Amino acid sequence: PPRPAVTRPPRAIPATSTMSSPAALVGPAPPARSVRALRASPSAPRSLALVDPRARIRSRKTSPRRVVVEKRGGSIVAMAASAEAAPVPIMVNDLTGKMGRAVADAVVKRGADRCFLVPVAFSGLDKEPVEIGGVEVVIENILNDDAGDKMEALKAKYPGLIAVDYTLPAAVNANAAFYVKHGVPFVMGTTGGDREKLLADAKDAKHFAVIAPQMGKQVVAFQAAMKTMADNFPGAFSGYTLSVTESHQSSKVDTSGTAKAIVESFNALGCGFDIADATLVRDVPTQLAPVPQGMGVPEEHLLGHAFHTYKLVSADGTVAFEFQHNVCGRSIYAEGTVDAALFLRDRVEAGAGEKTVYDMIDVLREGGMVTN
């Protein structure tokens, strides 16, 4: 038989219901501490952005406040940010070199919402304009005119400009002094020069800079691991003999800054190695020859590679350790350089503190390396 109809009394809506006011239609915003207190779960996204839903009923003249939530360690933390961060203007000197060109390509590929390539680069020679990803870059010979006036004009036109330096070892200190004089934050990717003076000059001036012999983030992580081992276990390899072999394209005339940094850690571990004794492989037959006769460099990467081997042998020859990192191409350094420039812009905007000069380990430690 059919069931009897059931009549339900209408539900009373209290006066304090969320239906009582237009602003409550979107619901109250969660308190800030509830966002900060979120814990990461296996399904939690690496990062997300929360926009206060009440922004829908605000005046159009008011920019909504954005909360960026990022996963760091085991927690999710929230940080307030402006609705639209201005892209960072990055100037690459000298853009016509192989490394400079790779960095310029990486700047364009990173995206115009994050950064853009300044269409001017400095050089010590007269050169034709270069097109990078649709951007025509004019090469200014700073030996012909006053480079200071040109830099001041670029600063005015591109507020927040960051300079990236991939020039020549002989120009490192002069270029750094130029950037300091004109108040231009810089990333020094060029190796060589007087490194102690370079660091001292930037620190004494409280000038913002990232100065590092190595921009490849994975190699930087290895470098940091070696330093950590040296700090925690000094003298662990006392009595061992260290040999260092590095292979680079023939145009690289100096000893790698990465090798110098790694050797410093090995010496703290008790090796006592003189960097002048490192074997620099620059001849093509040895580079192409397979290991162990040669370095085993692929032929297509002869003009751009970095193969390093550090070998430790005990005094009696019964124990050996070997550390090796081989890099083909320049993309790993270019991407890391762009990461460093964006990191530096964040530090500049945060304001000067006790520290203004950073290395790539600082960039890596603070999560500034965002690329794969």
C-alpha positions in Angstrom: 0.0 0.0 0.0 1.2 3.6 -0.6 3.0 5.2 2.4 1.2 8.1 4.1 2.6 11.5 3.3 4.8 13.0 5.9 4.5 16.7 6.5 7.6 18.4 7.9 7.4 21.8 9.6 9.4 24.6 8.0 12.9 25.0 9.5 13.4 28.3 11.2 16.4 30.3 10.0 18.1 32.1 13.0 18.9 35.8 12.7 22.6 35.0 12.9 22.5 32.8 9.8 25.1 33.3 7.1 22.2 34.2 4.8 21.6 37.4 6.8 24.1 39.6 5.0 25.5 39.8 1.5 29.1 39.8 2.8 28.5 36.5 4.5 27.6 34.8 1.2 31.2 33.8 0.7 31.7 32.8 4.3 34.2 34.2 6.8 37.8 34.1 5.8 39.8 31.5 7.8 42.0 33.0 10.5 45.7 33.4 9.6 46.8 31.0 12.2 44.7 28.2 10.7 46.7 28.5 7.4 50.0 28.6 9.2 49.1 25.6 11.2 48.4 23.4 8.2 50.5 20.3 8.2 51.7 18.7 5.0 50.1 15.4 4.0 51.1 12.9 1.2 48.4 14.4 -1.0 49.3 18.0 -0.2 50.3 20.1 -3.2 53.8 21.6 -3.3 52.3 25.1 -3.5 49.0 26.8 -3.9 47.6 30.3 -3.7 44.7 31.4 -1.7 42.7 34.5 -2.6 40.5 36.0 0.1 37.0 35.3 -1.4 35.7 38.5 0.1 37.7 40.4 -2.5 34.8 39.8 -4.8 32.7 42.5 -3.1 35.5 45.0 -2.6 36.0 48.1 -4.7 37.7 47.4 -8.0 40.3 50.0 -7.0 41.5 47.7 -4.2 43.9 44.9 -5.1 43.0 41.6 -3.4 45.5 40.3 -0.9 47.1 37.1 -1.9 48.4 34.5 0.5 51.0 32.2 -1.0 51.2 28.8 0.7 54.4 26.8 0.2 55.6 23.5 1.5 58.9 23.8 3.4 60.1 20.7 5.2 57.2 19.0 6.8 55.0 22.1 7.2 53.0 24.4 5.0 53.6 28.0 5.7 51.8 31.1 4.5 53.3 34.3 3.3 51.4 37.5 2.2 52.3 38.7 -1.2 51.1 41.4 -3.5 48.6 40.5 -6.1 51.0 40.9 -9.0 54.8 40.9 -8.4 56.7 43.0 -11.0 58.9 40.9 -13.3 62.6 41.3 -12.7 64.7 43.1 -15.5 67.9 41.1 -16.0 70.8 42.5 -17.9 73.4 40.0 -19.1 77.0 41.1 -19.7 78.6 39.9 -22.0 75.6 38.4 -23.8 77.6 37.4 -26.9 79.7 34.8 -25.1 78.5 31.2 -24.9 77.6 31.3 -21.2 76.0 34.8 -21.5 73.9 33.6 -24.4 72.8 30.5 -22.5 71.7 32.7 -19.5 69.9 35.1 -21.9 68.0 32.2 -23.4 67.1 31.0 -19.9 65.8 34.4 -18.9 63.4 34.5 -21.9 62.3 30.9 -21.3 61.6 31.5 -17.6 58.6 33.6 -18.6 57.7 37.3 -18.8 55.7 37.1 -15.6 58.9 36.3 -13.6 61.6 38.2 -15.4 62.6 39.7 -18.7 65.8 40.4 -20.7 67.0 44.0 -20.7 67.6 44.7 -24.4 71.0 46.2 -23.8 74.3 44.4 -22.9 77.8 45.8 -22.3 80.9 44.6 -24.0 84.4 45.8 -24.6 84.1 45.4 -28.4 82.0 46.7 -31.2 79.4 43.9 -32.0 76.2 43.6 -33.9 72.8 43.3 -32.1 71.8 39.8 -31.0 68.3 38.4 -31.1 67.3 36.2 -28.1 63.8 34.7 -28.2 62.4 37.6 -30.2 64.2 40.2 -28.1 66.8 42.3 -30.0 69.6 43.1 -27.7 71.9 46.1 -28.5 75.6 45.5 -27.6 77.1 48.7 -26.2 80.9 49.1 -26.4 81.5 50.7 -23.0 85.1 51.5 -24.0 83.9 54.1 -26.5 81.7 56.2 -24.2 81.0 56.7 -20.5 79.5 53.4 -19.3 78.4 55.1 -16.1 75.9 57.4 -17.9 74.6 54.4 -19.8 74.1 52.4 -16.7 72.3 55.2 -14.9 70.0 55.6 -17.8 69.2 51.8 -17.8 68.5 51.9 -14.1 66.0 54.7 -14.6 64.3 52.9 -17.4 64.3 49.5 -15.8 63.7 49.9 -12.0 64.9 46.9 -10.0 67.5 45.9 -12.7 69.8 43.0 -11.8 73.1 42.6 -13.7 74.5 39.1 -14.5 78.2 39.0 -15.3 79.8 36.4 -17.6 82.7 38.2 -19.1 86.5 37.5 -18.7 88.5 36.7 -15.6 90.7 39.8 -16.1 87.6 42.0 -15.9 86.0 40.5 -12.8 87.2 43.1 -10.2 86.7 46.1 -12.4 83.2 45.1 -13.4 82.3 44.4 -9.7 83.6 47.9 -8.7 81.5 49.4 -11.5 78.3 47.6 -10.3 79.0 48.7 -6.7 79.7 52.3 -7.8 76.3 52.6 -9.6 74.3 50.6 -7.1 73.4 47.8 -9.4 72.9 44.4 -7.6 74.8 41.7 -9.5 75.3 38.0 -10.0 79.0 37.3 -10.7 79.2 34.1 -12.7 82.6 34.8 -14.1 85.5 32.9 -12.5 89.0 34.2 -11.9 90.1 37.6 -10.7 91.1 38.4 -7.2 88.3 36.6 -5.3 89.2 37.9 -1.9 89.1 41.5 -3.1 85.9 40.8 -5.0 84.1 39.6 -1.8 85.7 42.3 0.4 84.7 45.1 -1.8 81.1 44.0 -2.1 80.8 43.3 1.7 82.5 46.6 2.7 80.0 48.5 0.5 77.1 46.4 1.8 76.2 45.8 -1.8 73.8 43.1 -2.8 75.4 40.4 -4.9 75.5 36.7 -5.5 79.1 35.6 -6.0 79.8 32.0 -6.8 82.2 29.9 -8.9 79.5 27.4 -9.6 75.9 28.1 -10.7 74.7 24.6 -11.3 72.4 23.7 -8.4 73.1 20.0 -8.2 76.9 20.6 -8.3 76.3 23.3 -5.6 74.5 20.7 -3.5 77.6 18.4 -3.8 79.8 21.3 -3.0 77.8 22.1 0.1 77.9 18.4 1.1 81.7 18.4 0.9 81.9 21.5 3.0 79.6 20.0 5.6 81.8 16.9 5.8 84.9 19.1 6.1 83.3 21.1 8.9 82.1 18.1 10.8 85.1 15.7 10.2 88.2 17.8 9.9 91.3 15.7 9.1 89.3 12.6 8.2 91.5 12.0 5.1 94.8 12.9 6.7 97.6 10.8 5.0 95.6 10.4 1.8 96.9 11.6 -1.6 94.5 13.7 -3.6 94.6 14.0 -7.4 92.4 16.3 -9.4 91.6 16.2 -13.1 89.3 18.5 -14.9 88.3 18.8 -18.5 86.7 21.9 -20.0 86.4 23.4 -23.5 89.7 24.7 -24.8 88.5 28.3 -24.5 88.5 28.1 -20.6 92.0 29.1 -19.7 91.8 29.1 -15.9 91.3 26.4 -13.3 87.7 25.9 -12.5 86.3 27.8 -9.5 84.4 24.7 -8.6 87.6 22.6 -8.4 89.1 25.3 -6.2 86.1 25.2 -3.8 86.1 21.4 -3.6 89.8 21.3 -3.0 89.4 23.7 -0.1 87.1 21.1 1.5 89.4 18.3 0.8 92.3 20.2 2.4 90.2 20.8 5.5 89.8 17.0 5.5 93.5 16.7 5.7 94.7 16.2 2.1 97.1 19.2 1.8 96.6 19.6 -2.0 98.0 22.5 -4.0 95.4 23.5 -6.6 98.3 24.4 -9.0 98.9 20.6 -9.3 95.5 20.0 -10.8 95.6 18.4 -14.2 93.8 20.6 -16.7 92.7 18.7 -19.8 92.1 20.9 -22.8 93.4 18.8 -25.7 90.7 17.2 -27.8 92.2 13.7 -28.3 92.4 13.2 -24.5 88.9 14.6 -24.0 87.5 12.2 -26.5 89.4 9.1 -25.5 87.3 6.7 -23.4 88.0 6.2 -19.7 90.6 5.4 -18.3 92.8 6.5 -21.2 90.9 9.8 -21.5 87.9 11.7 -20.2 85.1 10.2 -22.3 83.6 13.5 -23.4 80.9 13.1 -26.1 82.1 14.8 -29.3 79.0 17.0 -29.5 79.9 18.6 -26.2 83.5 19.3 -26.8 82.7 23.1 -26.9 80.7 23.0 -23.7 81.4 20.6 -20.9 82.8 20.2 -17.3 84.2 16.8 -16.3 85.8 16.7 -12.8 87.3 13.8 -11.0 88.7 13.9 -7.5 90.6 10.8 -6.4 91.9 10.0 -2.9 94.3 7.1 -2.2 95.5 6.0 1.2 99.2 6.0 2.1 99.6 2.3 1.6 97.5 2.2 -1.6 94.9 -0.2 -0.2 92.0 2.2 0.0 90.7 4.6 -2.7 87.8 7.1 -2.9 86.6 8.8 -6.1 84.3 11.7 -6.5 83.1 12.7 -10.0 80.7 15.1 -11.6 80.3 15.4 -15.4 78.3 18.1 -17.0 77.5 18.4 -20.7 76.2 21.7 -22.0 75.5 24.9 -20.2 71.8 24.8 -19.3 72.4 23.7 -15.7 74.5 26.9 -15.1 72.1 29.2 -17.0 69.0 28.1 -15.0 70.9 28.4 -11.7 72.0 31.9 -12.7 68.4 33.0 -13.3 67.4 31.5 -9.9 70.2 33.5 -8.3 69.0 36.7 -10.0 65.4 36.2 -8.8 66.7 35.3 -5.3 68.8 38.5 -5.2 65.8 40.6 -6.2 63.9 39.2 -3.2 66.8 40.1 -0.9 67.0 43.6 -2.2 63.3 44.2 -1.7 63.5 42.8 1.8 66.1 45.5 2.7 69.7 45.5 3.8 70.5 43.4 6.9 73.7 42.1 8.2 74.3 40.1 5.1 74.1 41.4 1.6 76.6 39.1 -0.3 75.5 35.6 -0.9 76.7 32.4 -2.7 74.8 29.7 -4.4 74.6 27.6 -1.2 72.6 30.5 0.3 70.3 30.4 -2.7 69.9 26.6 -2.4 69.4 26.7 1.3 66.6 29.3 1.2 64.7 27.5 -1.5 65.6 30.0 -4.2 66.3 27.3 -6.8 62.9 26.6 -8.2 63.7 25.0 -11.6 64.0 21.3 -12.3 
